[in-house]
Amino acid sequence: MSFLNEMLPETAEAFGQLRNSIFKDSFLDIKTKELIAVASSVLMRCQYCVDVHSQRAVEAGATKEEIAEAISVAMFVAAGSQIGWTNIYGENIYDKIFEKDKDEEKCCCCCED
C-alpha cells in the first residue's frame, strides 16, 4: 500500500481503519474472520491476500486442516456459481437458447401442412 500511502494518504488511512474495525474479536473471533478472508481471497484470486490471511489465520490459531477446509468452501462456492449463473430470473438460459434454435428449425414456407 506504499503507493496509496504516498498518493492518497487519507484513503490509505481509511482503509487501515476499515481493516482495524473488522479484524478484531467481536461476534466472530479473529481466527474465523481470517478463515473467511482466506476463502474470500481464493475467490478473488489474490495470491498476496491468500498468503497474508493464511499467515494471520495460523497466528490466530488456525490449523492447516482448517485453512484447507476454508479453501474447499471457496472452491464449492466457485463451482456452484458456474452452475447457477445459467438460471437467470428463474429461467435456464440454455432452455431459451435451445428454444430459439428449435424455432429457427421450423420451415415456414413449403414444409408445413
N, C-alpha and C positions, 0 to 999 in steps of 0.2 A: 504493500500500500504506500510505499515511499513516493511514487508518482502522485498519487491522490493527496498525500500529506503535503507535498510541495505545491501542487496546483490548486487544490481546493481544501484547505485545512479545516474549514467548518464542516464540510461534508465528511471528511475523514473522521473528525471528532464525533459527528452524529452517528456514523457507522459503528464506531467503537462503543458509544453509549448504547446503541441498539444491541450490540453483542453482549455488553455487560448486563443489560436489563433482562436478557433472555437466559444466558448461561449462568444461572445461579440456582441454588436449591429453592424450589417453590412447590407448586403442585406436583411437578415431576422433578426427580433428582437429577443431578448433573450427568451421571452415567447414562441414564435413559435419554436425556437430551442429546448427548454426544452420539449415542447409537442411532437416534433419529437423524442426526446430522450426517453420520456415515452413510446411511441409506439414501438420504437426500442427495448427498454428494455423488454417489454412484449414479443416481438417476440424472443428475445434471452433468455427468461426465467430466467432473472436475477432479483430476488426479491430485492436485495440490490439496484440495479440500478433503479428499479421502484420507490422504496422509496425515494432515493436521488433526482431523477429528478422530481418526483411529488412534493416534498417539494420545490425544486428550481422553478418549474413552478408556484406554488402558490405565492412564493416570487416575481416572475416576473409579477404577476397579473392574472394568470390563475384561472378560476373558477372550481368548481367540475364538472360542466357540460362540460367544455372544455376538462378536463382530461378524463372524461368518453368517450367523442367523439373521442379523440385521441386513446384511448384503443380500441374503436369499429372499427376504421380504421385498427388497427393492427389485430384485430380479422378477419376482412374481408379479408385482405391480406393472413392471415394464412389459412383461409377456401378456398379461391380461389386457393392457391398454391396446395392444395390437389386434386383439380380438374384438374388443368393444368399440373401437373407433368407427367400425363399419356400420354400427347401428346409430344412425343419425335420426334424432327425434322419434325413436321407437320404430324406425323402419330400416331394414337392412339395405345398405347401398347396393349390394350385389343383386338383390331382388329387383331393384329399379333398373340396374344396368341390363340384366338379362330379360326383363320385361320389355325394355326398349328394343333389344335385339330381336325378340320374338315378334314385335310389331313390325319391324323392318323386313322380316322374312315373308310376311304376307304379301301376296301379289294382289294388286287392286285393279288389274286390267283384264287379263284373259283367263286366269286360272280359277277364279271363284265361280261358284254356281249361281 
